Amino acid sequence: MTCTRTEIEDFLYHEAALIDEWRTTEWHGLFTEDAEYLVPPSENPDADKDTALFIINDDFHRLKQRAVRLTKRTAHAEFPHSIVRHMISNVRIVEQNTNEVEVHFNQVVYRSKRQITDTYVCYVRQRLVKNGDSFKIRSKRVMLATDTLRPQGRISIIL
């Protein structure tokens, strides 16, 4: 599979727009059925998901539950929804083969709620597979470049 950085960036911008617009079930549709969505501990971004305690360690089915739950009024931490904006930069294609492409990029996520704006600075690694004219996400690993989560001490949005 050969793809250009522009094709990858277009996909990443589309993914970010779905999250920013709280179209979480559509966002979940971007993942393959064997997908994983990981947010490792800040102090060990390369941790093994099978041996370390992760902030988020979702497979396809848990990710679907998260996406659906965030659309409901019972998701108290996110009702009403935060204002969220994802900024993506420094997109690099690290590896391509016939089936997958690995992409690394920087991401800043701004979350505004109850007169507080939080900034999440992240480094992201994604493994994508070609899906027609676009891609599907096989793996997304979001590494936080911060030493603390404040003020709420948790992540209630999708990074």
C-alpha positions in Angstrom: 0.0 0.0 0.0 1.4 3.4 -0.9 -0.3 6.5 0.3 0.7 10.1 0.6 1.0 12.3 3.7 -1.9 14.4 2.3 -4.2 11.4 2.2 -3.2 10.6 5.8 -3.7 14.2 7.0 -7.1 14.3 5.3 -8.1 11.2 7.2 -6.7 12.5 10.5 -8.5 15.9 10.1 -11.8 14.0 9.4 -11.3 11.9 12.5 -10.6 15.0 14.6 -13.7 16.7 13.2 -15.9 13.8 14.2 -14.6 14.0 17.7 -14.9 17.7 17.9 -18.5 17.6 16.7 -19.3 14.8 19.3 -20.2 12.4 16.5 -18.6 9.6 18.6 -20.5 6.7 17.1 -19.4 7.7 13.6 -15.8 8.1 15.0 -16.1 4.5 16.3 -16.9 3.4 12.8 -13.4 4.4 11.7 -11.9 1.5 13.7 -11.3 -2.1 12.5 -12.9 -4.9 14.5 -9.5 -5.9 15.9 -8.7 -2.3 16.9 -7.3 -0.9 20.1 -7.4 2.6 21.6 -4.7 3.2 24.2 -3.7 6.0 26.5 -0.7 4.7 28.5 0.5 6.2 31.8 2.2 9.5 31.3 5.3 8.3 33.1 5.7 5.3 30.9 4.4 6.0 27.4 5.8 2.9 25.9 4.3 0.6 28.5 3.0 -2.9 27.6 -0.8 -2.8 27.7 -0.8 -6.4 29.2 1.3 -5.5 32.2 0.8 -1.9 33.0 -2.2 0.1 34.2 -3.3 2.3 31.4 -5.5 5.4 31.6 -7.5 3.9 28.6 -7.1 0.4 27.2 -10.1 -0.2 24.9 -10.7 -2.9 22.3 -13.3 -2.4 19.6 -16.2 -3.4 21.8 -15.2 -1.3 24.8 -14.5 1.6 22.4 -18.1 1.3 21.0 -19.5 1.4 24.6 -17.4 4.5 25.3 -18.6 6.2 22.1 -22.3 5.4 22.7 -22.1 6.3 26.5 -20.7 9.8 25.6 -23.8 10.6 23.6 -26.1 10.0 26.5 -27.3 12.5 29.2 -26.2 9.9 31.8 -22.6 10.7 30.9 -22.6 13.4 33.6 -19.0 14.4 33.2 -19.8 15.3 29.6 -23.4 16.6 29.7 -23.7 19.1 28.5 -20.7 18.4 26.2 -17.4 20.2 26.5 -16.2 22.3 23.7 -13.4 20.3 22.2 -10.9 21.1 19.5 -8.1 18.9 18.2 -5.0 20.4 16.5 -2.8 18.0 14.6 0.7 18.7 13.4 4.0 17.1 12.4 2.4 14.2 10.6 5.0 11.6 9.6 4.6 8.3 7.8 6.9 6.0 9.7 6.3 2.7 8.0 4.3 1.4 5.0 3.8 -2.1 3.8 1.2 -3.8 1.6 -1.4 -3.9 4.4 -0.7 -1.1 6.9 0.7 2.3 7.3 2.1 3.6 10.6 1.7 7.3 11.3 3.1 9.5 14.1 1.9 13.0 14.8 1.6 15.6 17.5 -1.8 16.6 18.8 -3.1 19.3 21.1 -6.6 18.9 22.4 -8.4 21.9 24.0 -11.3 21.1 26.2 -13.5 24.0 27.6 -16.2 23.4 30.2 -17.5 25.3 33.2 -15.3 28.3 32.4 -12.1 26.2 32.5 -10.0 25.4 29.5 -7.7 22.4 29.7 -4.9 21.6 27.3 -3.9 18.0 26.5 -0.5 17.8 24.7 -0.2 14.5 23.0 2.1 12.4 20.8 0.0 9.9 18.8 0.9 6.7 17.0 -1.7 5.2 14.7 -1.7 2.1 12.5 -4.0 2.4 9.6 -5.3 0.0 7.0 -6.6 1.0 3.6 -10.4 0.9 3.3 -11.6 1.8 -0.2 -10.6 5.4 -0.7 -9.9 6.0 3.0 -8.5 4.2 6.0 -9.6 2.4 9.1 -7.7 2.6 12.4 -6.2 -0.7 13.7 -4.4 0.9 16.6 -4.3 4.3 18.2 -1.9 5.1 21.0 -2.2 8.6 22.5 0.7 9.5 24.8 0.1 12.4 27.1 3.0 14.9 27.3 2.0 16.1 30.8 2.8 15.1 34.3 -0.7 15.6 35.6 -4.4 15.5 34.7 -6.1 18.6 36.0 -8.5 19.8 37.3 -10.7 16.7 37.2 -8.0 14.1 37.5 -9.5 12.0 34.6 -10.1 12.1 30.9 -13.8 12.3 30.0 -13.3 13.2 26.4 -11.8 11.4 23.4 -8.2 12.4 22.7 
